[in-house]
Amino acid sequence: MSLRLAILNLGCRMIGKPRLRTVKTPGAQRGDFEWVGWFCGGRGRGLREAEMPGNPPVSIIEPEHSAEGTILYFHGGGFIAGSAMSHRALTRQLARDSGCRIVVPEYRLGPDAPLPAAQDDARAAWEALIGGGTKAEHILLAGDSAGGGMALSLMAELGQAGQRPAGCIAFSPWTDLTGSGASMVENARRDPLLPAERLPDLLFFAAGDADLSDARVSPLFAAFTDPAPTLIQYSETEIVRDDATRMAKVLRDAGGEVEMQCWPNTPHAWQVFGNVLPEARDALARAGDFARRCLAVARTD
């Protein structure tokens, strides 16, 4: 464990988790997410960045010498928070490590747009890329937390329509909104960041009256057809640990190739700290390598 990770875990336990236990509104949580993006994002050196209107609008991050591959990235935030800004440390580093263009949809959030509005926007973002001339085999789906679940549910939906992306990367994916995983209880005290007892409150804002076992919002229950190669990174101590491990079994049972990478003591979705945290830098470097293999992107450095 790096010194920075030890300090981060302490801060999560003393500040982050207590705040998540008491925060009352999605607006307050959104502000916290934006602060992480501002603090860790750094400068976009060697990258071209733009915002494009659309339904949904997207932010684009592209290396100066980018390859043909595109990573369609869905940010986390429990479906009530997060943005391209909050995750720019992650997406900037992933763009550098993968050599690919990163497209980040600003999908609709609850409670104004409860689930499955986010999933509708994910499919719309995919269709916009395809309609713009990008081939399915040149698109890799990715996301963290809720966004990781979105990437997986989109892969299941596309498979049923006879479409197959190049691959999928899921960081600490939230795949079971029913909360049935044993780690929700086993890791309730071990998780340095997420308070398991707030899950009902989060779902009230995010899902409204949506069926939480619906495959579109909980891809753990989806039927996958010829799933693309998938990388799942997760922490042994997070409450959604079993969302990751059970998801891997579902994909393998469907004939998919799954690479699992586990960190012993990291907080949920630690990759959002980008190049600031050594463990995040390591995770994103591995994810970048996986994306290059899926998209056949050669290294230029």
KAVEN-V6234 format. One record per residue. RES is the residue in three letters. PSI is psi in degrees with one decimal (999 if undefined). Layout:
{{RES;PSI} {RES;PSI}}
This chain:
{{MET;128.8} {SER;160.5} {LEU;-39.3} {ARG;-37.6} {LEU;-40.4} {ALA;-42.3} {ILE;-41.4} {LEU;-46.1} {ASN;-39.9} {LEU;-43.9} {GLY;-38.4} {CYS;-43.5} {ARG;-35.9} {MET;-26.9} {ILE;-52.8} {GLY;-51.5} {LYS;-44.8} {PRO;-37.1} {ARG;-42.3} {LEU;-25.6} {ARG;-26.0} {THR;-13.5} {VAL;137.1} {LYS;-31.9} {THR;152.0} {PRO;-32.5} {GLY;-41.1} {ALA;-39.3} {GLN;-35.0} {ARG;-38.8} {GLY;-40.0} {ASP;-42.3} {PHE;-43.6} {GLU;-33.8} {TRP;-40.6} {VAL;-43.2} {GLY;-40.8} {TRP;-42.6} {PHE;-39.6} {CYS;-12.3} {GLY;-31.6} {GLY;-153.9} {ARG;146.1} {GLY;50.4} {ARG;135.9} {GLY;11.8} {LEU;148.3} {ARG;132.6} {GLU;142.3} {ALA;159.2} {GLU;133.7} {MET;131.3} {PRO;162.5} {GLY;-171.1} {ASN;86.9} {PRO;160.9} {PRO;156.5} {VAL;153.1} {SER;141.7} {ILE;130.7} {ILE;127.0} {GLU;128.6} {PRO;153.4} {GLU;-33.3} {HIS;65.8} {SER;156.0} {ALA;-176.1} {GLU;-19.5} {GLY;149.1} {THR;133.5} {ILE;115.1} {LEU;106.7} {TYR;128.6} {PHE;116.8} {HIS;155.5} {GLY;-177.3} {GLY;20.4} {GLY;21.1} {PHE;8.5} {ILE;-6.2} {ALA;177.6} {GLY;157.4} {SER;177.5} {ALA;-35.6} {MET;-45.2} {SER;-23.8} {HIS;17.8} {ARG;-26.5} {ALA;-41.1} {LEU;-52.5} {THR;-33.8} {ARG;-44.4} {GLN;-37.6} {LEU;-36.3} {ALA;-42.9} {ARG;-43.9} {ASP;-31.7} {SER;-22.3} {GLY;16.1} {CYS;159.0} {ARG;135.5} {ILE;126.6} {VAL;120.4} {VAL;105.3} {PRO;139.9} {GLU;75.1} {TYR;158.1} {ARG;147.6} {LEU;154.2} {GLY;160.9} {PRO;-6.7} {ASP;-35.5} {ALA;83.9} {PRO;164.1} {LEU;143.4} {PRO;35.2} {ALA;-40.0} {ALA;-41.2} {GLN;-35.4} {ASP;-41.6} {ASP;-34.6} {ALA;-45.0} {ARG;-38.5} {ALA;-38.2} {ALA;-41.3} {TRP;-48.4} {GLU;-34.1} {ALA;-40.1} {LEU;-45.8} {ILE;-43.5} {GLY;-25.7} {GLY;2.0} {GLY;-1.0} {THR;130.4} {LYS;149.5} {ALA;-38.2} {GLU;-5.1} {HIS;9.9} {ILE;127.8} {LEU;131.6} {LEU;142.9} {ALA;161.6} {GLY;167.5} {ASP;145.5} {SER;-121.0} {ALA;-38.2} {GLY;-32.3} {GLY;-40.3} {GLY;-38.8} {MET;-42.4} {ALA;-41.8} {LEU;-41.4} {SER;-34.8} {LEU;-40.2} {MET;-40.8} {ALA;-42.9} {GLU;-41.9} {LEU;-38.8} {GLY;-37.7} {GLN;-20.9} {ALA;6.2} {GLY;19.7} {GLN;147.6} {ARG;118.0} {PRO;173.4} {ALA;-28.7} {GLY;-177.0} {CYS;136.8} {ILE;127.0} {ALA;117.9} {PHE;120.3} {SER;54.8} {PRO;140.2} {TRP;101.2} {THR;-8.9} {ASP;94.3} {LEU;-8.1} {THR;-14.4} {GLY;32.8} {SER;-5.6} {GLY;141.9} {ALA;-28.9} {SER;-18.2} {MET;-29.3} {VAL;-48.1} {GLU;-34.0} {ASN;12.8} {ALA;-37.2} {ARG;-28.4} {ARG;-32.0} {ASP;120.0} {PRO;-11.2} {LEU;-50.6} {LEU;125.3} {PRO;111.4} {ALA;-29.3} {GLU;-13.1} {ARG;1.4} {LEU;-45.6} {PRO;-38.3} {ASP;-42.0} {LEU;-45.3} {LEU;-30.9} {PHE;-43.4} {PHE;-38.4} {ALA;-39.2} {ALA;-18.5} {GLY;-125.0} {ASP;21.7} {ALA;150.0} {ASP;112.8} {LEU;-16.1} {SER;2.5} {ASP;132.0} {ALA;-24.9} {ARG;-30.8} {VAL;-22.5} {SER;85.8} {PRO;-11.5} {LEU;-27.1} {PHE;11.8} {ALA;157.2} {ALA;117.7} {PHE;136.6} {THR;114.9} {ASP;59.7} {PRO;145.7} {ALA;160.3} {PRO;136.1} {THR;135.8} {LEU;127.9} {ILE;123.0} {GLN;135.2} {TYR;166.9} {SER;140.4} {GLU;-25.5} {THR;-0.3} {GLU;155.1} {ILE;-20.2} {VAL;22.5} {ARG;-45.8} {ASP;-19.5} {ASP;-35.7} {ALA;-49.7} {THR;-38.7} {ARG;-33.2} {MET;-39.8} {ALA;-41.3} {LYS;-42.1} {VAL;-45.7} {LEU;-41.9} {ARG;-38.4} {ASP;-26.1} {ALA;4.4} {GLY;9.0} {GLY;155.4} {GLU;125.6} {VAL;129.1} {GLU;121.3} {MET;132.6} {GLN;118.7} {CYS;134.6} {TRP;140.5} {PRO;-30.5} {ASN;22.7} {THR;152.8} {PRO;166.7} {HIS;131.4} {ALA;46.6} {TRP;-15.4} {GLN;-18.9} {VAL;-15.2} {PHE;1.2} {GLY;-128.1} {ASN;-5.3} {VAL;-35.4} {LEU;125.6} {PRO;-40.6} {GLU;-32.0} {ALA;-41.1} {ARG;-42.0} {ASP;-46.3} {ALA;-43.1} {LEU;-32.6} {ALA;-41.4} {ARG;-40.7} {ALA;-39.3} {GLY;-41.8} {ASP;-41.7} {PHE;-44.8} {ALA;-41.4} {ARG;-40.6} {ARG;-43.1} {CYS;-37.3} {LEU;3.1} {ALA;49.8} {VAL;121.0} {ALA;151.2} {ARG;143.3} {THR;-5.2} {ASP;999}}
